[in-house]
Amino acid sequence: MPRISCKTCRRLGESLCGREKCAFKKRPYAPGKLDSERKHRSSVSEYGEQLRAKQKMRLTYGLMEKQFSMYVKRATARHETGEGAVTPALKLFRELESRLDNIVYRSGFASSRALARQLVSHGHITVNGRKNTIASHQVKIGDVIAIREGSKTAKIFTGLAEKLANVAPNPTMTVDPTKLEAKVTALPREVEPVFDTQKVLEYYSR
């Protein structure tokens, strides 16, 4: 998983590193001089905007460039037509959201995707009752993700049931705080507005 610096967070305009004391939270602007201090305000090119959109999405999900470009290639490989057709942008978002580490994060089992990936790789997570250590595993509708029985007493999960009981429900899954498990019930219907997926696809189509 790529390490994200606070400088990168400031450059992309969002805290993506997962650190409690991320510099972006105190200085929510790009590194260097402020635009108001510059003699000539810099304008971002179309390519620059596409690159920024791509980096923001890639780093949000903690992927290396090769991994991320593979997801984009799959999403754009075949265009669907007719009623109910899924756009390449939504295909891309759904694949990223269906990663096991992301599902663990979305369920509330981990406070960040980086921690979620660690929980998966250390064998704390099961899918349909079987331990799964592959962060990129594609979770499907109906799959049940849970904290492994032997891991429930681990210090990292202390108080998790109480936290889950107070977490707002996710529209794509149901979470059982008492069993420490989550069931995927649906796929995302639209791309989160924080991502400019169109610019991401434009970047790779150059």
DRENMAR-420803 format. One line per field, with one value per atom (N, C-alpha, C): residue number from 1; residue in three letters; x, y, z; atom name. Coordinates in steps of 0.1 Angstrom, whole numbers, plus 5000, padded with zeros to 4 digits. Example, Ala and Ser with C-alpha at 12.3 -4.5 7.8 and 13.67 -1.06 7.14 Angstrom:
// residues 2
resi <- c(1_1_1_2_2_2)
resn <- c(ALA_ALA_ALA_SER_SER_SER)
X <- c(5132_5123_5132_5128_5137_5129)
Y <- c(4943_4955_4967_4978_4989_5000)
Z <- c(5078_5078_5078_5071_5071_5079)
name <- c(N_CA_C_N_CA_C)
***
This chain:
// residues 206
resi <- c(1_1_1_2_2_2_3_3_3_4_4_4_5_5_5_6_6_6_7_7_7_8_8_8_9_9_9_10_10_10_11_11_11_12_12_12_13_13_13_14_14_14_15_15_15_16_16_16_17_17_17_18_18_18_19_19_19_20_20_20_21_21_21_22_22_22_23_23_23_24_24_24_25_25_25_26_26_26_27_27_27_28_28_28_29_29_29_30_30_30_31_31_31_32_32_32_33_33_33_34_34_34_35_35_35_36_36_36_37_37_37_38_38_38_39_39_39_40_40_40_41_41_41_42_42_42_43_43_43_44_44_44_45_45_45_46_46_46_47_47_47_48_48_48_49_49_49_50_50_50_51_51_51_52_52_52_53_53_53_54_54_54_55_55_55_56_56_56_57_57_57_58_58_58_59_59_59_60_60_60_61_61_61_62_62_62_63_63_63_64_64_64_65_65_65_66_66_66_67_67_67_68_68_68_69_69_69_70_70_70_71_71_71_72_72_72_73_73_73_74_74_74_75_75_75_76_76_76_77_77_77_78_78_78_79_79_79_80_80_80_81_81_81_82_82_82_83_83_83_84_84_84_85_85_85_86_86_86_87_87_87_88_88_88_89_89_89_90_90_90_91_91_91_92_92_92_93_93_93_94_94_94_95_95_95_96_96_96_97_97_97_98_98_98_99_99_99_100_100_100_101_101_101_102_102_102_103_103_103_104_104_104_105_105_105_106_106_106_107_107_107_108_108_108_109_109_109_110_110_110_111_111_111_112_112_112_113_113_113_114_114_114_115_115_115_116_116_116_117_117_117_118_118_118_119_119_119_120_120_120_121_121_121_122_122_122_123_123_123_124_124_124_125_125_125_126_126_126_127_127_127_128_128_128_129_129_129_130_130_130_131_131_131_132_132_132_133_133_133_134_134_134_135_135_135_136_136_136_137_137_137_138_138_138_139_139_139_140_140_140_141_141_141_142_142_142_143_143_143_144_144_144_145_145_145_146_146_146_147_147_147_148_148_148_149_149_149_150_150_150_151_151_151_152_152_152_153_153_153_154_154_154_155_155_155_156_156_156_157_157_157_158_158_158_159_159_159_160_160_160_161_161_161_162_162_162_163_163_163_164_164_164_165_165_165_166_166_166_167_167_167_168_168_168_169_169_169_170_170_170_171_171_171_172_172_172_173_173_173_174_174_174_175_175_175_176_176_176_177_177_177_178_178_178_179_179_179_180_180_180_181_181_181_182_182_182_183_183_183_184_184_184_185_185_185_186_186_186_187_187_187_188_188_188_189_189_189_190_190_190_191_191_191_192_192_192_193_193_193_194_194_194_195_195_195_196_196_196_197_197_197_198_198_198_199_199_199_200_200_200_201_201_201_202_202_202_203_203_203_204_204_204_205_205_205_206_206_206)
resn <- c(MET_MET_MET_PRO_PRO_PRO_ARG_ARG_ARG_ILE_ILE_ILE_SER_SER_SER_CYS_CYS_CYS_LYS_LYS_LYS_THR_THR_THR_CYS_CYS_CYS_ARG_ARG_ARG_ARG_ARG_ARG_LEU_LEU_LEU_GLY_GLY_GLY_GLU_GLU_GLU_SER_SER_SER_LEU_LEU_LEU_CYS_CYS_CYS_GLY_GLY_GLY_ARG_ARG_ARG_GLU_GLU_GLU_LYS_LYS_LYS_CYS_CYS_CYS_ALA_ALA_ALA_PHE_PHE_PHE_LYS_LYS_LYS_LYS_LYS_LYS_ARG_ARG_ARG_PRO_PRO_PRO_TYR_TYR_TYR_ALA_ALA_ALA_PRO_PRO_PRO_GLY_GLY_GLY_LYS_LYS_LYS_LEU_LEU_LEU_ASP_ASP_ASP_SER_SER_SER_GLU_GLU_GLU_ARG_ARG_ARG_LYS_LYS_LYS_HIS_HIS_HIS_ARG_ARG_ARG_SER_SER_SER_SER_SER_SER_VAL_VAL_VAL_SER_SER_SER_GLU_GLU_GLU_TYR_TYR_TYR_GLY_GLY_GLY_GLU_GLU_GLU_GLN_GLN_GLN_LEU_LEU_LEU_ARG_ARG_ARG_ALA_ALA_ALA_LYS_LYS_LYS_GLN_GLN_GLN_LYS_LYS_LYS_MET_MET_MET_ARG_ARG_ARG_LEU_LEU_LEU_THR_THR_THR_TYR_TYR_TYR_GLY_GLY_GLY_LEU_LEU_LEU_MET_MET_MET_GLU_GLU_GLU_LYS_LYS_LYS_GLN_GLN_GLN_PHE_PHE_PHE_SER_SER_SER_MET_MET_MET_TYR_TYR_TYR_VAL_VAL_VAL_LYS_LYS_LYS_ARG_ARG_ARG_ALA_ALA_ALA_THR_THR_THR_ALA_ALA_ALA_ARG_ARG_ARG_HIS_HIS_HIS_GLU_GLU_GLU_THR_THR_THR_GLY_GLY_GLY_GLU_GLU_GLU_GLY_GLY_GLY_ALA_ALA_ALA_VAL_VAL_VAL_THR_THR_THR_PRO_PRO_PRO_ALA_ALA_ALA_LEU_LEU_LEU_LYS_LYS_LYS_LEU_LEU_LEU_PHE_PHE_PHE_ARG_ARG_ARG_GLU_GLU_GLU_LEU_LEU_LEU_GLU_GLU_GLU_SER_SER_SER_ARG_ARG_ARG_LEU_LEU_LEU_ASP_ASP_ASP_ASN_ASN_ASN_ILE_ILE_ILE_VAL_VAL_VAL_TYR_TYR_TYR_ARG_ARG_ARG_SER_SER_SER_GLY_GLY_GLY_PHE_PHE_PHE_ALA_ALA_ALA_SER_SER_SER_SER_SER_SER_ARG_ARG_ARG_ALA_ALA_ALA_LEU_LEU_LEU_ALA_ALA_ALA_ARG_ARG_ARG_GLN_GLN_GLN_LEU_LEU_LEU_VAL_VAL_VAL_SER_SER_SER_HIS_HIS_HIS_GLY_GLY_GLY_HIS_HIS_HIS_ILE_ILE_ILE_THR_THR_THR_VAL_VAL_VAL_ASN_ASN_ASN_GLY_GLY_GLY_ARG_ARG_ARG_LYS_LYS_LYS_ASN_ASN_ASN_THR_THR_THR_ILE_ILE_ILE_ALA_ALA_ALA_SER_SER_SER_HIS_HIS_HIS_GLN_GLN_GLN_VAL_VAL_VAL_LYS_LYS_LYS_ILE_ILE_ILE_GLY_GLY_GLY_ASP_ASP_ASP_VAL_VAL_VAL_ILE_ILE_ILE_ALA_ALA_ALA_ILE_ILE_ILE_ARG_ARG_ARG_GLU_GLU_GLU_GLY_GLY_GLY_SER_SER_SER_LYS_LYS_LYS_THR_THR_THR_ALA_ALA_ALA_LYS_LYS_LYS_ILE_ILE_ILE_PHE_PHE_PHE_THR_THR_THR_GLY_GLY_GLY_LEU_LEU_LEU_ALA_ALA_ALA_GLU_GLU_GLU_LYS_LYS_LYS_LEU_LEU_LEU_ALA_ALA_ALA_ASN_ASN_ASN_VAL_VAL_VAL_ALA_ALA_ALA_PRO_PRO_PRO_ASN_ASN_ASN_PRO_PRO_PRO_THR_THR_THR_MET_MET_MET_THR_THR_THR_VAL_VAL_VAL_ASP_ASP_ASP_PRO_PRO_PRO_THR_THR_THR_LYS_LYS_LYS_LEU_LEU_LEU_GLU_GLU_GLU_ALA_ALA_ALA_LYS_LYS_LYS_VAL_VAL_VAL_THR_THR_THR_ALA_ALA_ALA_LEU_LEU_LEU_PRO_PRO_PRO_ARG_ARG_ARG_GLU_GLU_GLU_VAL_VAL_VAL_GLU_GLU_GLU_PRO_PRO_PRO_VAL_VAL_VAL_PHE_PHE_PHE_ASP_ASP_ASP_THR_THR_THR_GLN_GLN_GLN_LYS_LYS_LYS_VAL_VAL_VAL_LEU_LEU_LEU_GLU_GLU_GLU_TYR_TYR_TYR_TYR_TYR_TYR_SER_SER_SER_ARG_ARG_ARG)
X <- c(5009_5000_5009_5007_5015_5014_5025_5025_5022_5012_5007_5013_5020_5025_5014_5016_5006_5007_5019_5021_5012_5011_5002_4988_4984_4970_4967_4977_4975_4974_4982_4983_4969_4964_4951_4939_4941_4929_4920_4926_4918_4927_4923_4931_4929_4940_4939_4948_4957_4968_4963_4951_4945_4951_4961_4967_4958_4957_4949_4954_4967_4973_4977_4969_4973_4974_4985_4988_4976_4969_4958_4948_4945_4935_4938_4951_4955_4958_4963_4966_4959_4946_4938_4941_4953_4957_4970_4973_4984_4997_5008_5021_5026_5035_5041_5033_5035_5028_5013_5006_4992_4990_4979_4976_4976_4971_4970_4984_4994_5008_5016_5010_5018_5015_5025_5024_5015_5017_5009_5002_4989_4982_4983_4987_4989_4975_4974_4962_4965_4956_4959_4953_4962_4958_4948_4942_4932_4939_4951_4958_4961_4964_4967_4955_4943_4930_4928_4930_4928_4938_4950_4960_4956_4952_4948_4936_4926_4914_4918_4928_4932_4940_4949_4957_4948_4938_4929_4921_4916_4909_4918_4930_4939_4944_4948_4953_4942_4930_4919_4918_4919_4917_4931_4941_4955_4961_4960_4964_4977_4985_4997_4991_4999_4995_4991_4999_4996_4983_4980_4967_4956_4957_4946_4943_4954_4952_4945_4947_4941_4926_4922_4907_4901_4908_4903_4901_4911_4911_4899_4896_4885_4872_4871_4859_4855_4866_4863_4865_4867_4869_4857_4845_4833_4822_4817_4806_4792_4784_4771_4761_4751_4740_4727_4717_4703_4699_4687_4682_4689_4693_4700_4715_4720_4734_4742_4754_4762_4774_4776_4786_4800_4811_4824_4828_4823_4826_4820_4808_4801_4808_4811_4818_4831_4839_4851_4849_4839_4836_4831_4823_4818_4829_4838_4849_4858_4861_4869_4862_4849_4841_4839_4840_4838_4851_4862_4874_4872_4877_4875_4880_4891_4896_4887_4881_4871_4858_4854_4841_4844_4855_4859_4858_4863_4863_4849_4841_4827_4818_4821_4813_4815_4826_4829_4839_4844_4853_4867_4870_4883_4880_4889_4887_4893_4900_4906_4908_4910_4912_4926_4935_4949_4948_4941_4939_4931_4921_4913_4922_4931_4939_4948_4953_4961_4953_4941_4933_4931_4929_4927_4940_4951_4964_4969_4964_4968_4959_4949_4940_4929_4925_4914_4900_4899_4887_4883_4870_4865_4854_4853_4843_4835_4822_4814_4819_4825_4830_4844_4851_4864_4874_4885_4895_4900_4901_4906_4916_4928_4939_4942_4933_4935_4927_4934_4927_4919_4924_4917_4906_4903_4892_4879_4872_4860_4848_4842_4831_4818_4809_4797_4785_4774_4761_4757_4754_4751_4762_4775_4786_4785_4790_4790_4805_4808_4822_4821_4831_4830_4844_4845_4857_4859_4871_4873_4871_4865_4861_4873_4885_4896_4903_4898_4903_4895_4883_4873_4878_4887_4892_4904_4909_4921_4919_4929_4928_4923_4927_4923_4907_4900_4886_4878_4885_4879_4869_4857_4847_4841_4844_4840_4824_4819_4804_4797_4801_4795_4796_4807_4810_4800_4799_4791_4776_4772_4758_4754_4764_4762_4766_4770_4774_4761_4761_4750_4750_4738_4737_4742_4749_4754_4743_4739_4729_4732_4745_4749_4751_4749_4751_4743_4742_4736_4747_4748_4758_4752_4757_4752_4763_4761_4771_4774_4764_4766_4774_4773_4780_4793_4795_4806_4807_4796_4796_4787_4790_4783_4779_4768_4763_4761_4767_4766_4752_4744_4731_4728_4737_4735_4749_4748_4760_4757_4767_4765_4757_4748_4740_4746_4755_4761_4775_4783_4797_4796_4804_4804_4808_4802_4805_4819_4826_4839_4849_4845_4854_4849_4859_4855_4860_4852_4855_4857_4849_4850_4865_4870_4884_4894_4891_4900_4900_4889_4888_4894_4893_4899_4914_4919_4934_4939_4932_4937_4934_4926_4922_4931_4941_4949_4959)
Y <- c(4988_5000_5012_5022_5034_5042_5048_5057_5071_5077_5090_5100_5110_5121_5132_5139_5150_5161_5162_5172_5168_5155_5150_5153_5151_5154_5169_5178_5192_5195_5188_5191_5186_5175_5170_5176_5184_5191_5182_5171_5163_5154_5151_5143_5128_5122_5108_5099_5104_5096_5088_5092_5085_5089_5098_5102_5112_5110_5119_5133_5135_5149_5153_5149_5152_5168_5172_5186_5193_5186_5193_5198_5192_5196_5210_5213_5226_5236_5231_5239_5234_5236_5231_5238_5239_5245_5239_5240_5234_5239_5231_5236_5248_5256_5267_5280_5290_5303_5302_5309_5310_5318_5316_5323_5338_5342_5356_5363_5354_5359_5359_5352_5350_5362_5366_5377_5372_5360_5354_5342_5341_5330_5318_5307_5295_5289_5285_5278_5264_5255_5241_5237_5230_5226_5214_5211_5200_5187_5185_5173_5173_5185_5185_5182_5186_5183_5168_5162_5148_5140_5144_5137_5138_5150_5152_5143_5142_5134_5119_5115_5101_5098_5107_5105_5104_5113_5113_5100_5095_5082_5071_5070_5059_5059_5070_5070_5068_5072_5070_5055_5047_5033_5026_5033_5028_5019_5022_5013_5019_5010_5013_5017_5024_5028_5016_5005_4993_4987_4986_4980_4989_5002_5011_5011_5011_5012_4999_4988_4975_4976_4982_4984_4993_5003_5012_5005_4996_4989_4979_4973_4964_4971_4983_4991_4996_4998_5004_4994_4981_4971_4968_4968_4965_4975_4982_4992_4985_4987_4981_4991_4986_4994_4989_4998_4994_4997_4994_4997_4990_4997_4991_4990_4996_4995_5003_4998_5004_5012_5024_5032_5027_5030_5026_5033_5045_5052_5045_5040_5033_5019_5013_5000_5001_5011_5013_5015_5024_5027_5014_5006_4994_4984_4983_4973_4977_4990_4995_4994_4997_4996_4981_4972_4957_4951_4957_4952_4948_4937_4933_4943_4949_4959_4971_4975_4986_4982_4970_4965_4965_4960_4960_4974_4984_4998_5003_5001_5006_5000_4988_4981_4987_4995_5001_4992_4981_4973_4979_4989_4996_5011_5019_5034_5040_5032_5036_5024_5027_5016_5010_5018_5012_5002_5006_4996_4984_4986_4975_4965_4970_4962_4954_4960_4953_4942_4945_4934_4922_4925_4914_4906_4913_4906_4898_4902_4896_4884_4882_4870_4872_4885_4887_4887_4886_4887_4874_4871_4859_4864_4856_4858_4845_4846_4834_4823_4827_4818_4813_4817_4813_4824_4822_4833_4837_4850_4855_4866_4865_4874_4882_4882_4889_4902_4913_4926_4930_4925_4928_4919_4909_4900_4907_4904_4910_4904_4912_4907_4909_4899_4899_4901_4904_4906_4892_4893_4881_4875_4880_4876_4882_4874_4878_4880_4892_4895_4896_4890_4890_4890_4894_4893_4878_4873_4859_4856_4845_4841_4842_4837_4837_4851_4861_4874_4884_4880_4889_4894_4887_4891_4900_4902_4910_4924_4930_4944_4954_4952_4962_4962_4951_4951_4954_4959_4962_4974_4972_4982_4984_4975_4976_4974_4965_4963_4975_4982_4995_5006_5006_5016_5013_5001_4997_5000_4999_5001_5016_5025_5039_5044_5035_5039_5040_5050_5052_5040_5035_5023_5027_5017_5018_5013_5020_5015_5002_4998_4986_4974_4975_4964_4965_4953_4953_4948_4955_4952_4947_4936_4930_4933_4943_4946_4935_4927_4916_4905_4902_4891_4896_4909_4915_4910_4911_4907_4916_4916_4925_4917_4919_4912_4923_4920_4929_4927_4937_4936_4942_4951_4958_4964_4968_4975_4990_4999_5013_5017_5026_5030_5041_5049_5060_5062_5069_5073_5084_5083_5093_5106_5117_5130_5136_5130_5135_5131_5121_5117_5122_5127_5131_5120_5109_5097_5100_5109_5112_5117_5125_5130_5119_5109_5098_5090_5087_5079_5087_5100_5108_5108_5107_5106_5094_5082_5070_5068_5076_5075_5083_5091_5100_5091)
Z <- c(5000_5000_5000_4991_4990_5002_5007_5019_5014_5020_5016_5026_5021_5029_5031_5042_5045_5034_5028_5017_5005_5003_4992_4995_5007_5012_5009_5012_5010_4995_4987_4973_4966_4971_4965_4971_4982_4988_4997_5003_5011_5020_5032_5041_5037_5031_5026_5034_5042_5048_5060_5066_5077_5090_5090_5103_5111_5124_5132_5131_5130_5130_5116_5106_5092_5091_5084_5082_5075_5066_5058_5067_5079_5088_5094_5095_5100_5089_5078_5066_5054_5052_5041_5028_5024_5011_5006_4994_4988_4994_4994_4999_4991_4997_4990_4993_4985_4987_4984_4992_4989_4976_4969_4956_4959_4970_4973_4975_4977_4979_4966_4956_4943_4934_4927_4917_4905_4901_4891_4896_4896_4901_4891_4896_4888_4884_4872_4867_4864_4868_4866_4852_4844_4831_4831_4820_4819_4823_4819_4822_4837_4843_4857_4865_4861_4868_4867_4855_4854_4863_4863_4871_4886_4890_4904_4908_4899_4901_4902_4893_4894_4906_4910_4923_4935_4935_4947_4948_4937_4938_4941_4934_4936_4951_4956_4970_4980_4977_4987_4990_4979_4981_4983_4984_4988_4978_4965_4954_4948_4943_4935_4921_4913_4899_4891_4891_4883_4886_4900_4904_4899_4902_4898_4883_4875_4860_4856_4863_4860_4862_4873_4875_4865_4861_4850_4837_4834_4821_4821_4832_4833_4832_4838_4838_4824_4816_4802_4791_4795_4785_4776_4782_4775_4778_4768_4771_4770_4780_4781_4774_4768_4762_4767_4764_4768_4782_4786_4799_4810_4820_4831_4829_4818_4815_4825_4829_4839_4832_4835_4829_4834_4826_4830_4844_4846_4859_4871_4869_4880_4882_4871_4871_4879_4877_4884_4898_4902_4916_4923_4916_4923_4925_4916_4918_4930_4931_4942_4955_4955_4967_4972_4962_4965_4970_4971_4976_4991_4996_5009_5019_5017_5027_5028_5017_5017_5024_5022_5029_5044_5048_5062_5068_5060_5064_5065_5054_5053_5064_5068_5078_5092_5094_5107_5115_5109_5117_5118_5109_5110_5107_5113_5112_5100_5092_5079_5070_5057_5048_5050_5055_5058_5069_5080_5091_5086_5078_5073_5065_5057_5049_5059_5070_5079_5086_5090_5096_5087_5074_5065_5063_5061_5059_5071_5083_5096_5099_5091_5093_5103_5105_5115_5108_5095_5088_5081_5082_5074_5064_5053_5043_5042_5046_5046_5054_5066_5076_5074_5063_5060_5060_5067_5068_5054_5052_5039_5042_5036_5038_5026_5016_5003_5003_5004_5005_4993_4981_4968_4965_4974_4971_4968_4957_4954_4961_4970_4978_4970_4971_4963_4972_4965_4973_4979_4992_4999_5008_5005_5013_5027_5037_5051_5055_5059_5064_5079_5086_5100_5106_5119_5127_5130_5127_5130_5145_5148_5162_5171_5167_5175_5177_5169_5170_5178_5181_5188_5201_5208_5221_5220_5207_5205_5210_5215_5220_5210_5197_5187_5185_5189_5188_5201_5211_5223_5221_5225_5224_5210_5201_5187_5186_5194_5193_5197_5207_5211_5201_5194_5183_5172_5168_5157_5159_5172_5175_5173_5172_5171_5157_5148_5134_5125_5117_5108_5098_5095_5086_5072_5066_5052_5043_5032_5023_5016_5015_5008_5017_5030_5038_5051_5058_5072_5081_5093_5102_5115_5121_5133_5144_5152_5162_5172_5176_5185_5180_5167_5161_5154_5154_5147_5132_5125_5111_5103_5090_5081_5069_5063_5051_5040_5029_5017_5011_5009_5004_4991_4987_4974_4969_4956_4951_4951_4951_4951_4938_4939_4928_4920_4926_4920_4926_4918_4923_4933_4944_4954_4947_4951_4944_4947_4957_4960_4949_4941_4930_4917_4909_4895_4886_4885_4878_4863_4858_4843_4840_4849_4846_4848_4857_4859_4846_4840_4828_4816_4816_4805_4806_4819_4821_4814_4816_4810_4795_4790_4776_4767_4773_4765_4757)
name <- c(N_CA_C_N_CA_C_N_CA_C_N_CA_C_N_CA_C_N_CA_C_N_CA_C_N_CA_C_N_CA_C_N_CA_C_N_CA_C_N_CA_C_N_CA_C_N_CA_C_N_CA_C_N_CA_C_N_CA_C_N_CA_C_N_CA_C_N_CA_C_N_CA_C_N_CA_C_N_CA_C_N_CA_C_N_CA_C_N_CA_C_N_CA_C_N_CA_C_N_CA_C_N_CA_C_N_CA_C_N_CA_C_N_CA_C_N_CA_C_N_CA_C_N_CA_C_N_CA_C_N_CA_C_N_CA_C_N_CA_C_N_CA_C_N_CA_C_N_CA_C_N_CA_C_N_CA_C_N_CA_C_N_CA_C_N_CA_C_N_CA_C_N_CA_C_N_CA_C_N_CA_C_N_CA_C_N_CA_C_N_CA_C_N_CA_C_N_CA_C_N_CA_C_N_CA_C_N_CA_C_N_CA_C_N_CA_C_N_CA_C_N_CA_C_N_CA_C_N_CA_C_N_CA_C_N_CA_C_N_CA_C_N_CA_C_N_CA_C_N_CA_C_N_CA_C_N_CA_C_N_CA_C_N_CA_C_N_CA_C_N_CA_C_N_CA_C_N_CA_C_N_CA_C_N_CA_C_N_CA_C_N_CA_C_N_CA_C_N_CA_C_N_CA_C_N_CA_C_N_CA_C_N_CA_C_N_CA_C_N_CA_C_N_CA_C_N_CA_C_N_CA_C_N_CA_C_N_CA_C_N_CA_C_N_CA_C_N_CA_C_N_CA_C_N_CA_C_N_CA_C_N_CA_C_N_CA_C_N_CA_C_N_CA_C_N_CA_C_N_CA_C_N_CA_C_N_CA_C_N_CA_C_N_CA_C_N_CA_C_N_CA_C_N_CA_C_N_CA_C_N_CA_C_N_CA_C_N_CA_C_N_CA_C_N_CA_C_N_CA_C_N_CA_C_N_CA_C_N_CA_C_N_CA_C_N_CA_C_N_CA_C_N_CA_C_N_CA_C_N_CA_C_N_CA_C_N_CA_C_N_CA_C_N_CA_C_N_CA_C_N_CA_C_N_CA_C_N_CA_C_N_CA_C_N_CA_C_N_CA_C_N_CA_C_N_CA_C_N_CA_C_N_CA_C_N_CA_C_N_CA_C_N_CA_C_N_CA_C_N_CA_C_N_CA_C_N_CA_C_N_CA_C_N_CA_C_N_CA_C_N_CA_C_N_CA_C_N_CA_C_N_CA_C_N_CA_C_N_CA_C_N_CA_C_N_CA_C_N_CA_C_N_CA_C_N_CA_C_N_CA_C_N_CA_C_N_CA_C_N_CA_C_N_CA_C_N_CA_C_N_CA_C_N_CA_C_N_CA_C_N_CA_C_N_CA_C_N_CA_C_N_CA_C_N_CA_C_N_CA_C_N_CA_C_N_CA_C_N_CA_C_N_CA_C_N_CA_C_N_CA_C_N_CA_C_N_CA_C_N_CA_C_N_CA_C_N_CA_C_N_CA_C_N_CA_C_N_CA_C_N_CA_C_N_CA_C_N_CA_C_N_CA_C_N_CA_C_N_CA_C_N_CA_C_N_CA_C_N_CA_C)
***
